[in-house]
Amino acid sequence: MKRIYIALVSLVVLTACADKKTPEVKEVKDEKGGMNMAMNKMETIGIEPTNPIVPLQLPGELRADQRTELFAKVNSYVTDLRVDIGDHVKKGQVLMILDAPEIQAQVSSAQAKWKAQEAIYISTKATYDRTIKANETEGAIAPDYLEQVTAKMLADKAQLASSKSSYEEMKNIDQYLVIRAPFDGVITDRQVDKGAYVGPMSKMPLLIVEDTSTLRLNLSISEANTPYVQEGDTVKFKVRTLPQKEFTGVVTRKAGSLDLKLRSEQIQADINNKEQLLKPNMIADATVSLKSTEPTFFIPKSALVESNLGLYVIEVRNGTAYHIKVAKGRAMPMMVEVFGELRPGMKILKMGTEEIMNEQKLM
């Protein structure tokens, strides 16, 4: 019985000892793992200038190539409405006819005054011509009378020109009563019906005409990326209504100035829309390819340190760490472009950290 008891006690003691040794092994493994991590933090990489194409994704908006709101120039009534929304129109096509009785009366009055003044001038001119003919005989016409006839003829001629100008002006106003299409396009809005009273004081347009055969993709490029986008660059985009189809356009215009609020430059790409799959005011998810004119340095994002001291990378030279101030440029998922006093072949820490001070000995 004593032997059995002693054996059981020995087994318990051995088990307890084994439990105590297990954590010690784990601690050693943890310490080794920590050493490996520490070694990884000191890993360096060499940098070389490259010139990759960096895709930039940003939202955009589609606009009609041309969009015009048509208003009434004079107070009038709508007497003939020849188009409605969705109608395709040609340049110069009559869209609407207005009526303004007082304008018509003024045109007729101006024309009558012009014709009356024309008759007066014809009579005065005939008198002047006869007087000049008679004056060829010396002493036949008194000098004072000749001056009066000449002055009368010139005055009537000026009155004729004035009355004709007034008539032409009223006639041009009369042409405002015919609303025509300014370009080939489609009627996208109509705000009036027959019989409506319209005038120049109204803020609501009669019709809106848009050219949707070509659309403009409007994009805002941040200040840092503006040097990498040039006219002629290709833009690819998708719209939410047709997620399976990718469209392509070409950058044709750059604003040349930054927006004061967003600090971005507006660019536009022309989109061929002959198939009419796209519509103005659609939101687009666009991708622009950013490419520099010369190679630059790209480093892993983990190598860039952002602290109160600014942006910098840690150069390792002769076992010593040196902070090299840089500025950020284009960004990719794992890499970032940096500018600063960098050299090809320079060794920098792959895992930059604030804990490493400038001129700190690493080895």
C-alpha positions in Angstrom: 0.0 0.0 0.0 2.8 2.4 0.9 4.5 1.6 -2.4 1.4 2.5 -4.4 1.0 5.8 -2.4 4.6 6.7 -3.1 4.2 6.0 -6.8 1.2 8.2 -7.0 2.9 11.1 -5.2 5.9 10.8 -7.6 3.6 11.0 -10.6 1.9 14.1 -9.3 5.3 15.8 -8.7 6.5 14.9 -12.2 3.4 16.3 -13.7 3.7 19.6 -11.8 7.3 19.9 -13.0 6.3 19.4 -16.6 3.7 22.1 -16.3 6.2 24.5 -15.0 8.7 23.8 -17.8 6.2 24.5 -20.6 5.8 28.3 -20.1 9.6 28.6 -20.0 9.7 27.1 -23.5 7.0 29.5 -24.7 8.8 32.4 -23.3 11.9 31.4 -25.2 9.9 31.2 -28.4 8.3 34.5 -27.8 11.8 36.0 -27.2 13.0 34.5 -30.5 9.9 35.9 -32.3 10.6 39.3 -30.8 14.2 39.2 -32.0 13.0 38.3 -35.5 10.6 41.2 -35.4 13.4 43.5 -34.3 15.5 42.3 -37.1 12.7 42.9 -39.7 12.4 46.5 -38.4 16.1 47.1 -39.4 15.6 45.7 -42.9 16.8 48.1 -45.6 15.9 48.5 -49.3 17.7 50.3 -52.1 15.8 52.9 -54.0 16.0 53.6 -57.7 14.1 56.1 -59.9 11.2 54.7 -61.9 8.4 56.0 -64.0 5.3 53.9 -63.5 1.8 54.7 -64.7 -0.3 55.5 -61.6 -4.0 55.0 -61.9 -6.1 57.7 -60.2 -9.8 57.0 -59.5 -12.1 59.9 -59.0 -15.8 60.8 -59.5 -16.9 62.8 -62.5 -20.0 64.3 -64.0 -21.3 64.1 -67.6 -22.5 67.3 -69.2 -24.0 68.1 -72.6 -21.4 69.5 -75.0 -23.8 72.5 -75.6 -26.8 73.5 -73.4 -28.9 76.6 -74.1 -31.9 78.0 -72.2 -34.2 80.0 -74.5 -36.0 83.0 -73.2 -38.4 85.5 -74.6 -36.7 88.8 -75.6 -40.0 90.9 -75.6 -43.3 90.7 -73.7 -45.5 88.5 -75.8 -47.9 85.5 -76.0 -47.1 82.0 -77.2 -49.2 81.4 -80.3 -47.5 78.4 -81.8 -45.5 75.7 -80.0 -43.9 73.2 -82.5 -41.7 71.0 -80.3 -41.9 69.1 -77.0 -39.3 67.3 -74.7 -37.4 64.6 -76.5 -37.8 66.1 -79.9 -34.6 66.2 -82.0 -34.1 69.6 -83.8 -31.8 71.1 -86.4 -30.0 74.4 -86.3 -32.3 77.2 -87.4 -35.5 75.2 -87.0 -38.5 77.2 -85.8 -39.4 76.0 -82.3 -42.0 78.5 -81.1 -43.8 81.6 -82.4 -44.8 84.5 -80.2 -47.2 87.3 -80.8 -46.8 90.9 -79.6 -49.5 93.2 -81.2 -47.8 96.4 -79.9 -44.5 95.4 -81.5 -46.2 94.8 -84.8 -47.9 98.3 -84.6 -44.5 99.9 -83.8 -42.9 98.1 -86.7 -45.6 99.4 -89.1 -45.3 102.9 -87.7 -41.6 102.9 -88.1 -41.9 101.7 -91.7 -44.4 104.4 -92.5 -42.1 107.1 -91.0 -39.3 105.8 -93.1 -41.3 105.8 -96.3 -42.6 109.3 -95.6 -39.1 110.6 -95.0 -37.9 108.9 -98.1 -40.5 110.8 -100.2 -39.4 114.1 -98.5 -35.8 113.4 -99.3 -36.6 112.6 -103.0 -38.3 115.9 -103.4 -35.6 117.8 -101.6 -32.9 116.0 -103.7 -34.7 116.9 -106.9 -34.8 120.6 -105.9 -31.2 120.5 -105.0 -30.2 118.9 -108.3 -32.2 121.6 -110.3 -30.6 124.4 -108.2 -27.1 123.0 -108.9 -27.9 122.8 -112.6 -29.2 126.3 -112.7 -26.2 127.6 -110.8 -24.0 126.6 -113.8 -25.3 129.9 -115.3 -23.3 132.6 -113.6 -25.6 134.9 -111.4 -28.7 132.7 -111.9 -28.8 131.5 -108.3 -28.1 133.6 -105.2 -25.4 132.1 -103.0 -27.6 132.3 -99.9 -30.4 130.3 -101.6 -27.9 127.7 -102.8 -26.6 127.2 -99.2 -30.2 126.8 -97.9 -31.1 124.2 -100.6 -27.9 122.3 -99.8 -28.5 122.4 -96.0 -32.1 121.2 -96.5 -31.0 118.3 -98.7 -28.4 117.2 -96.2 -30.8 117.5 -93.3 -33.5 115.4 -95.1 -30.9 112.8 -96.0 -29.9 112.5 -92.3 -33.5 112.2 -91.3 -34.0 109.5 -93.9 -31.1 107.5 -92.5 -32.4 107.9 -89.0 -35.9 106.8 -89.8 -34.6 103.8 -91.8 -32.4 102.8 -88.8 -35.4 103.0 -86.5 -37.4 100.8 -88.8 -34.6 98.2 -89.0 -34.3 98.2 -85.2 -38.0 97.5 -84.8 -37.9 94.9 -87.5 -35.1 93.1 -85.6 -37.2 93.2 -82.5 -40.0 91.6 -84.5 -37.7 88.7 -85.4 -37.4 88.0 -81.7 -41.0 86.7 -81.9 -39.7 83.6 -83.7 -37.7 81.2 -81.5 -35.3 79.0 -83.4 -32.9 76.2 -82.5 -29.4 77.6 -82.0 -27.7 74.2 -82.9 -28.6 70.6 -83.6 -29.8 68.9 -80.5 -32.7 67.7 -78.4 -35.4 69.5 -76.4 -34.8 68.5 -72.8 -37.3 70.8 -71.1 -40.4 72.8 -71.9 -41.9 75.2 -69.4 -44.7 76.9 -71.4 -47.9 76.1 -73.2 -49.9 77.9 -75.9 -51.4 81.2 -74.8 -48.8 81.7 -72.0 -47.6 85.3 -71.4 -43.8 85.5 -71.5 -41.3 88.2 -71.3 -37.7 89.2 -70.6 -38.2 89.5 -66.8 -39.1 85.8 -66.4 -36.4 83.6 -64.8 -37.9 80.4 -66.3 -36.7 79.5 -69.8 -39.2 78.7 -72.5 -37.2 75.7 -73.8 -33.9 74.0 -73.1 -31.9 72.6 -76.0 -28.9 70.3 -75.4 -26.4 68.7 -77.8 -26.1 65.1 -76.5 -24.3 63.6 -79.4 -21.1 64.6 -77.6 -20.8 64.8 -73.9 -18.2 66.4 -71.6 -16.8 64.5 -68.6 -16.0 67.0 -65.9 -13.3 66.0 -63.4 -11.5 67.8 -60.6 -7.8 67.0 -60.3 -6.1 67.7 -57.0 -3.3 70.2 -57.0 -0.6 67.5 -56.4 -1.8 65.5 -59.5 -2.2 68.3 -62.0 1.3 68.1 -63.5 0.6 64.5 -64.5 -2.5 65.1 -66.6 -2.1 66.5 -70.1 -4.4 67.2 -73.0 -4.7 64.1 -75.2 -4.6 61.7 -72.2 -7.1 58.8 -72.2 -9.8 58.7 -69.5 -11.7 55.5 -68.8 -15.0 55.5 -66.8 -18.1 53.6 -66.0 -21.6 54.7 -65.0 -23.9 53.1 -62.4 -26.7 52.4 -64.9 -24.3 50.4 -67.2 -21.7 48.9 -64.7 -20.7 46.2 -67.2 -19.6 48.6 -69.9 -16.5 50.8 -69.9 -16.4 54.0 -71.8 -13.4 56.0 -73.1 -12.7 59.7 -73.6 -9.9 62.0 -74.4 -8.8 65.0 -72.2 -9.4 68.0 -74.4 -9.5 71.0 -72.0 -7.7 72.0 -68.8 -8.9 75.0 -66.8 -5.3 76.3 -66.2 -6.2 77.5 -62.8 -7.1 76.0 -59.4 -10.5 76.3 -57.8 -10.2 78.5 -54.7 -12.3 76.3 -52.5 -11.2 72.8 -53.5 -7.6 73.7 -54.7 -8.2 71.5 -57.7 -8.1 72.0 -61.5 -11.1 71.2 -63.6 -10.4 69.1 -66.7 -12.9 68.0 -69.4 -12.8 64.9 -71.7 -15.0 64.7 -74.8 -17.1 61.6 -75.0 -18.6 60.4 -78.3 -22.3 59.6 -77.5 -23.7 58.7 -81.0 -25.3 55.6 -79.5 -27.1 57.7 -76.9 -26.2 55.3 -74.1 -25.1 58.1 -71.8 -27.1 61.1 -70.6 -26.2 64.5 -69.3 -25.8 64.8 -65.5 -24.9 61.1 -65.0 -22.3 60.4 -62.3 -19.2 58.6 -63.6 -16.5 56.6 -61.8 -13.4 57.6 -63.8 -9.8 56.4 -63.9 -7.0 58.8 -65.1 -3.5 57.5 -65.7 -0.9 59.7 -64.1 2.6 59.6 -65.7 5.5 61.8 -65.1 7.7 63.2 -67.8 10.8 61.8 -66.0 11.6 59.0 -63.5 11.1 59.7 -59.8 11.5 57.7 -56.6 8.7 55.4 -55.3 9.1 53.8 -51.8 6.9 51.4 -49.7 4.4 53.3 -47.7 5.8 51.7 -44.6 9.1 53.5 -45.2 7.6 56.9 -45.0 7.5 58.4 -41.5 4.9 61.1 -40.7 5.5 62.8 -37.4 5.5 66.2 -35.8 8.9 66.7 -37.4 7.3 66.4 -40.8 7.7 63.8 -43.5 10.9 61.9 -43.8 12.5 58.6 -44.7 15.3 57.0 -42.7 18.6 56.5 -44.6 21.0 53.9 -43.2 24.6 54.8 -43.9 27.6 53.2 -42.2 25.3 51.8 -39.5 23.8 55.2 -38.6 20.3 56.4 -39.2 19.7 59.8 -40.9 16.4 61.5 -41.4 15.9 62.7 -45.0 13.0 65.1 -45.4 10.7 64.4 -48.3 7.4 65.5 -49.9 4.7 63.1 -51.1 3.5 62.9 -54.7 1.4 60.2 -56.4 0.2 57.2 -54.4 -0.4 53.6 -55.3 -1.9 50.8 -53.0 1.5 49.8 -51.5 3.9 52.5 -52.8 4.1 56.3 -52.6 6.1 58.8 -54.7 8.5 61.0 -52.7 10.7 64.0 -53.5 13.7 65.1 -51.6 17.5 64.8 -51.4 17.4 61.2 -52.6 20.1 59.3 -54.6 19.9 56.2 -56.7 21.0 53.2 -54.7 20.3 54.9 -51.3 19.5 52.5 -48.5 16.5 53.3 -46.4 14.6 51.4 -43.7 11.7 49.5 -45.1 9.8 50.0 -41.8 10.3 53.6 -40.8 9.4 54.6 -37.2 9.6 57.7 -35.1 11.4 55.8 -32.4 14.6 55.9 -34.5 16.3 59.3 -33.9 18.4 61.2 -36.4 22.1 60.1 -36.3 21.2 57.2 -34.1 23.6 54.2 -34.2 21.8 51.1 -35.3 24.7 48.5 -35.1 
